């Protein structure tokens, strides 16, 4: 993906990590949903979404994370959010998504889920 958001996908066995870097909003949400859906359709054991370099998200971007979570549930794939920076972590808490999503920080602290 080009523009405000860059994604990088890595594999560790049957676990896939998608790192989001930049800004996620209405302008790129459909592309991210498509990327997550294609990844989940391959049925990895787990999908991790690394948010350490995601500097901005609007409500549409947050809905992308919830959509990915439910896609994973539908396909029996574990889903985790990794290392949200303080701004994104605050958004997850304020919106209550920290209660829905499994969020793991770099110090292995569970924030939600």
C-alpha positions as CSV (number, residue, x, y, z in Angstrom):
1,X,0.0,0.0,0.0
2,X,1.2,3.5,-0.8
3,X,0.5,6.9,0.6
4,X,-0.3,7.5,4.2
5,X,-0.1,3.8,5.2
6,X,2.5,1.2,4.6
7,X,2.0,-2.5,5.5
8,X,4.6,-5.1,6.0
9,X,3.8,-8.8,6.3
10,X,6.1,-11.3,7.9
11,X,5.6,-15.0,8.6
12,X,6.9,-17.0,11.6
13,X,5.8,-20.6,10.9
14,X,2.0,-20.4,10.6
15,X,1.8,-17.1,12.5
16,X,1.4,-14.0,10.3
17,X,2.3,-10.5,11.5
18,X,1.1,-7.4,9.6
19,X,2.8,-4.2,10.7
20,X,1.0,-1.0,10.0
21,X,3.1,2.1,9.6
22,X,1.8,5.6,9.2
23,X,-1.9,6.7,9.2
24,X,-5.0,4.5,8.9
25,X,-8.2,6.2,7.9
26,X,-11.1,6.2,5.5
27,X,-8.7,6.7,2.5
28,X,-7.0,3.3,3.0
29,X,-9.3,1.3,5.2
30,X,-10.8,-0.8,2.4
31,X,-7.3,-1.9,1.3
32,X,-6.4,-2.9,4.8
33,X,-9.6,-4.9,5.2
34,X,-8.9,-6.7,1.9
35,X,-5.3,-7.5,3.0
36,X,-6.5,-8.9,6.4
37,X,-9.3,-10.9,4.6
38,X,-6.8,-12.4,2.2
39,X,-4.4,-13.3,5.0
40,X,-7.2,-14.9,7.1
41,X,-8.5,-16.8,4.1
42,X,-5.2,-18.7,4.0
43,X,-6.0,-19.8,7.6
44,X,-2.8,-19.2,9.5
45,X,-2.9,-20.2,13.2
46,X,-2.6,-16.6,14.2
47,X,-2.7,-13.0,12.8
48,X,-0.8,-10.4,14.8
49,X,-1.2,-6.7,13.9
50,X,1.8,-4.7,15.0
51,X,0.7,-1.1,15.6
52,X,4.0,0.2,17.0
53,X,4.5,2.5,14.0
54,X,0.9,3.4,13.4
55,X,0.9,7.1,14.3
56,X,-2.8,7.9,13.6
57,X,-6.1,6.2,13.2
58,X,-9.6,7.6,12.9
59,X,-12.8,5.7,13.8
60,X,-12.9,4.0,10.4
61,X,-9.3,2.7,11.0
62,X,-10.4,1.4,14.4
63,X,-13.4,-0.4,12.8
64,X,-10.9,-2.1,10.5
65,X,-9.3,-3.7,13.6
66,X,-12.7,-4.9,14.9
67,X,-13.5,-6.3,11.4
68,X,-10.2,-8.2,11.3
69,X,-11.0,-9.6,14.8
70,X,-14.3,-10.9,13.7
71,X,-12.9,-12.3,10.4
72,X,-10.4,-14.2,12.5
73,X,-13.1,-15.6,14.8
74,X,-15.1,-16.7,11.8
75,X,-12.1,-18.6,10.4
76,X,-10.7,-20.0,13.7
77,X,-7.6,-17.8,13.6
78,X,-6.1,-16.2,16.8
79,X,-5.9,-12.4,16.6
80,X,-3.7,-10.1,18.6
81,X,-2.8,-6.4,18.5
82,X,0.8,-5.9,19.3
83,X,2.6,-2.8,20.7
84,X,0.2,0.1,20.1
85,X,1.9,3.4,20.7
86,X,0.5,5.5,23.6
87,X,-1.8,7.5,21.2
88,X,-3.3,4.4,19.6
89,X,-3.5,2.5,22.9
90,X,-5.5,5.5,24.4
91,X,-7.9,5.3,21.4
92,X,-8.4,1.6,22.0
93,X,-9.2,2.2,25.7
94,X,-11.5,5.3,25.1
95,X,-13.5,3.4,22.5
96,X,-13.7,0.2,24.6
97,X,-11.9,-1.8,21.9
98,X,-9.4,-2.9,24.5
99,X,-12.2,-5.0,26.0
100,X,-12.8,-6.7,22.7
101,X,-9.3,-7.2,21.3
102,X,-6.3,-9.0,22.8
103,X,-3.7,-6.3,23.0
104,X,-0.1,-7.2,24.0
105,X,2.6,-4.5,24.6
106,X,6.3,-4.9,24.1
107,X,6.8,-5.7,27.8
108,X,4.2,-8.6,27.5
109,X,1.6,-6.7,29.4
110,X,-2.0,-7.5,28.4
111,X,-4.0,-4.3,27.9
112,X,-7.3,-5.9,27.0
113,X,-9.1,-8.8,25.6
